[in-house]
């Protein structure tokens, strides 16, 4: 009896969490679900939202890295400018 209940629960959860391979393929690389969000299972919406959050996090990380590189280049340019100003002062 317990094994029957366990099997039914396993099947029910698997069915609720299952995404069709075509839906997964269609949703890959996109943040918008393939179907109307109202028709998706809540678990599917959660999975798609998690994917969207991960994509946003990756983009944010990329922007942070670009910003850090820009700040490093700016710091180098400031150092170069300070050296040139000192050279001009020494020359005058």
N, C-alpha and C positions, 0 to 999 in steps of 0.2 A: 504494500500500500504506500509506504513512504517513497519507494522508488518510482511509483507511478506519479505521485504528486511532484516529486523532484523533476521527473522528465517533463511533465506538463509545464512546470515553471520555467525550466530551461528553454523549452520550445517557445513559450510566450515571450520571454525576455529576448531570445534570439530574433524572433519576428519583429519585436518592437525596435530593436537596435539595428536591424539589418537595413542596409541601403542597397539598392539595386546597383550592379556594376556600372550600368549606363549612367545613372545619376551621379555616382562618384566621379566617373570620367568627365561628365558634363560640368560638374562643379569644380573640378580640379583647376587651380589657377584663377578662380573667380571668387569674388566675395558675395555674389548674389546667388541665391538658390536657383536651381533649374526650374522649380515649380513655384506656384503661389505659396507663400509661407503659411497661409491658413490651412492648406491641405497637407502640410508636412507633419510628421509625428513630432512631438516635443523633443524627443531624444535626437531626432535628425536636425532640428533647428539648433539645438545646443551644439551638436558636432560642427555644423556649418558656422555657427557663431565663433566657436573656438578656432576654427581654421581662419576666419576673418581676423580675429584678434592676433593670431600668430603672424599673419601677413603684415598687419599694421606694425607689430613689434619689430619685424625684420626691416621694414621701411624706416621706422624710427631709428633703429640702430645704424642703418646706412647713413641717414642724415646726420646722426651724431658723429660718426666717423668723418664725414665730409667736413663738418663744422670744426672738428679738432684739427684736421689737416689745414683748413683755412687759417685757423688761429696760429698754428705753428709757422705757416708761411708769413703771416703778418708779423709775428714776433721776430722772425729772421730779417724781414724788411726793416723793422724798427732798429734792430741792431746795426744793420748796414748803414742806415741813415745816421745813427748816432756816431758811428766810426767816421763817416764822411764829414759830419759837422766838426768833429774833433780835428780831423786832418785840415779842414779849412781854417779853423781857429789857429792851429799850429803854423799854418802857412802865413797867416796875417800877422 
